[in-house]
Amino acid sequence: MNARQYGDTGPNGAKYRQTNFQPTDADNPYASKDTEMSQRLGRDYLDGHRVIDRPLTVQFCANDENALLAAAKYAQNYCDAIDLNLGCPQQIARKGKYGAYLQEDWPRISRMIKKLYEELNVPVTAKIRVLESKERTLQYAKMVLDAGASILTVHARTREQNGHDTGLADWSFIRYLRDNLPLETVIFANGNILEHDDIKKCLQETGADAVMIAEGSLTDPSIFMGLPPPGEEGREYWRGIDGKRGHRIDAALRRYIDVIWKYVLNQPPPSRPGLYIPSDGPNLKTEGREVADFNGEFLRDLKLGRHDPNLRAMKAHFFEVLRTFNKVHPDVQNRLHTIRSGDMCAFEEVLTMVEAEVSKGLEEYENLAKDGLWEEATRMAYVPCSSTSPAVKRCVKPWWCCQPYVRPSPDEARQKGATRASKKQKVEVLEKMGEQETAANSMATDG
């Protein structure tokens, strides 16, 4: 969150806090004091709830120590730590001079961290990006830690690696920090976490104490879940005859929307039939069950979607989770485009559409596979992938499974016309061509 806006003592600051961080019942317009849920949760609401949302770190972007302290004091009683974002590479951060665009201003960074370290009741942490060399990154990390940071999160990409130029993170930078910082230093690794198995791999290669997952969890929320043993998949996990596997996308969306009903709206989730699996037979296949008006008047009267951050985020989250699915089923994407924030009945309708398509897909795949028609089964189950990247190819799953979105490599993006080489990149290419030409001329002369 933006520290300057969050710490504002005027009405704008109060509105910003209420629409971005909701730790108590005072921030909950839907709390019913007579409900079992409200009694069980007590005075805590969602953010920083002692039962369902701890440990919690609240992250701020800032460029002024006093504004950062003011914001942190509002949040410190509802979290376990305050984090300073020194990793954001976006243009809005460049314009506001915060995030990764502070990494040349070490005195300012030191002042901000030290201010929080001296005056807060909770620890201070920081997230950084790596610099141009491992040695310089080590100096940077030492400065952040010496200022008072208790945990250092390291995104193993440079500031320039963003958007179409993201590319792969270099875990060797984190390993270098682990080997050269005091043993008691707590390091979190960030970058290249595409699937659940990557977590263990990252910890082994970097020596980090934990892993931070950001963008990957939006498109694939199942990244936090391990794989069930064969034969214990249940209805939420799919394992194909060919060994392919993944958490089902309709199951993920069910869990998501039930959390909204239960914890945000203090309403019991609607009763739904079990998710379809091919062994149920065609008579139990989901064809698009009728959607009841789940207390629709209650929802419309409160105009929920206009102000609540949990409900405002639902549409964007659905689009992220359904990124691959929507390429096969544009009708679901079109329906999702029309939904207004807070229209829970419409989200339930989208859920039933997804369930119906997954049911059809599972049945068709099963029938084709049993008949040995593997080429046809593969064609209907997978979205064509033109990338040559091994990282992309290993993450591809059938469209009914949760899966990460992996950006194309910088070279692939430029080939597709999605981005252009920067002046610096063009100069590097010309210099390399010049070196190659010089070497070729030298060989010809020697010959």
Long-range contacts (C-beta under 8 A, 24 or more apart in sequence): 1-58, 1-59, 1-60, 1-61, 1-71, 2-60, 2-61, 2-62, 3-60, 3-61, 3-62, 3-64, 3-67, 3-68, 3-70, 3-71, 3-72, 4-62, 4-64, 4-67, 4-71, 6-60, 6-71, 6-74, 6-75, 7-67, 7-68, 7-69, 7-70, 7-71, 7-72, 7-73, 7-74, 9-70, 17-74, 18-307, 19-307, 19-308, 19-309, 20-309, 21-47, 21-58, 21-75, 21-78, 22-46, 22-47, 22-309, 23-47, 23-48, 23-49, 23-77, 23-78, 24-78, 29-302, 29-304, 29-307, 29-308, 30-264, 30-265, 30-266, 30-302, 30-304, 31-266, 32-266, 35-266, 37-262, 37-263, 37-266, 38-266, 46-263, 46-264, 46-310, 47-78, 48-78, 48-79, 52-263, 54-80, 55-80, 55-81, 56-80, 57-81, 57-82, 57-83, 57-125, 58-82, 58-83, 59-83, 59-84, 59-85, 59-127, 60-84, 60-85, 61-85, 61-88, 61-93, 61-96, 61-98, 61-99, 62-98, 62-112, 63-96, 63-97, 63-98, 63-102, 63-108, 63-112, 64-112, 65-108, 65-111, 65-112, 65-114, 65-115, 65-116, 66-115, 68-112, 68-115, 68-116, 69-115, 69-116, 69-119, 69-120, 72-116, 72-120, 73-119, 73-120, 76-120, 76-121, 76-122, 77-121, 79-122, 80-122, 80-123, 81-122, 81-123, 81-124, 81-125, 81-150, 81-151, 82-116, 82-120, 82-122, 82-123, 82-124, 82-125, 83-124, 83-125, 83-126, 83-127, 83-153, 84-109, 84-112, 84-113, 84-116, 84-124, 84-125, 84-126, 84-127, 84-149, 85-127, 86-126, 86-127, 86-128, 86-129, 86-144, 87-127, 87-128, 87-129, 87-153, 87-155, 87-190, 89-129, 89-159, 89-160, 89-161, 89-162, 90-162, 100-129, 100-159, 101-159, 103-128, 103-129, 103-131, 103-140, 103-159, 106-140, 106-143, 109-143, 109-144, 109-147, 110-143, 110-144, 110-146, 110-147, 111-147, 113-144, 113-147, 113-148, 113-149, 114-147, 114-148, 116-148, 117-147, 117-148, 117-149, 118-148, 123-150, 123-151, 124-148, 124-149, 124-150, 125-149, 125-150, 125-151, 125-152, 125-153, 126-151, 126-152, 126-153, 127-152, 127-153, 127-154, 127-155, 127-188, 127-190, 127-212, 128-152, 128-153, 128-154, 128-155, 129-154, 129-155, 129-157, 129-158, 129-159, 130-154, 130-155, 130-156, 130-157, 130-158, 130-170, 130-173, 131-158, 132-158, 134-172, 134-173, 134-176, 137-173, 137-176, 137-177, 138-176, 138-177, 138-180, 138-181, 141-177, 141-181, 142-181, 145-181, 145-185, 150-186, 151-186, 151-187, 151-188, 152-177, 152-185, 152-186, 152-187, 152-188, 153-187, 153-188, 153-189, 153-190, 153-212, 154-187, 154-188, 154-189, 154-190, 154-208, 155-190, 155-191, 156-189, 156-190, 156-191, 156-192, 157-191, 163-419, 164-407, 164-408, 164-410, 164-413, 164-414, 164-418, 164-419, 165-410, 165-413, 165-419, 166-407, 166-410, 167-409, 167-410, 168-192, 168-391, 171-202, 171-205, 171-206, 174-206, 174-207, 174-208, 175-205, 175-206, 175-207, 178-206, 178-207, 178-208, 179-207, 188-212, 190-214, 192-391, 193-223, 194-220, 194-223, 194-391, 194-395, 194-404, 194-406, 195-220, 195-223, 195-394, 195-395, 195-404, 196-222, 196-223, 196-224, 196-225, 196-226, 196-227, 215-405, 216-404, 218-317, 218-320, 218-321, 219-320, 219-321, 219-323, 219-402, 219-403, 219-404, 219-405, 220-321, 220-402, 220-403, 220-404, 221-252, 221-255, 221-256, 221-321, 221-402, 222-246, 222-247, 222-252, 222-402, 223-404, 235-274, 235-275, 235-276, 235-277, 236-275, 238-362, 238-398, 238-400, 238-401, 240-365, 240-369, 240-381, 240-398, 241-366, 241-369, 241-370, 242-369, 242-374, 242-377, 244-397, 244-398, 245-397, 245-401, 246-397, 246-398, 246-401, 246-402, 246-403, 247-401, 247-402, 248-275, 248-358, 248-400, 248-401, 248-402, 249-321, 249-322, 249-325, 249-354, 249-358, 249-399, 249-400, 249-401, 249-402, 250-275, 250-351, 250-354, 250-355, 250-358, 250-400, 251-275, 252-321, 252-402, 253-318, 253-321, 253-322, 253-350, 253-351, 253-354, 254-351, 256-314, 256-317, 256-318, 256-321, 257-314, 257-344, 257-347, 257-348, 257-351, 260-310, 260-311, 260-314, 260-344, 261-294, 261-344, 264-308, 264-310, 264-311, 265-299, 265-304, 265-344, 267-294, 267-295, 267-298, 270-294, 270-348, 275-355, 275-358, 276-355, 276-358, 276-359, 276-362, 277-362, 278-362, 278-363, 278-366, 282-363, 285-359, 285-360, 285-363, 286-352, 286-355, 286-356, 286-358, 286-359, 287-356, 287-359, 288-352, 288-353, 288-355, 288-356, 289-352, 289-355, 291-345, 291-348, 291-349, 291-352, 293-345, 294-344, 294-345, 294-348, 296-344, 296-345, 299-342, 299-343, 299-344, 299-345, 303-342, 304-341, 304-342, 305-340, 305-341, 305-342, 305-343, 306-341, 306-342, 308-341, 308-342, 311-341, 311-342, 312-341, 314-341, 314-347, 315-339, 315-341, 318-347, 318-350, 320-405, 321-402, 322-354, 323-405, 324-383, 324-399, 324-403, 324-405, 325-354, 325-357, 325-399, 325-400, 327-383, 327-399, 328-357, 328-383, 328-399, 329-353, 329-354, 329-357, 329-399, 332-357, 357-400, 358-400, 361-398, 361-399, 361-400, 362-400, 365-398, 387-412, 388-412
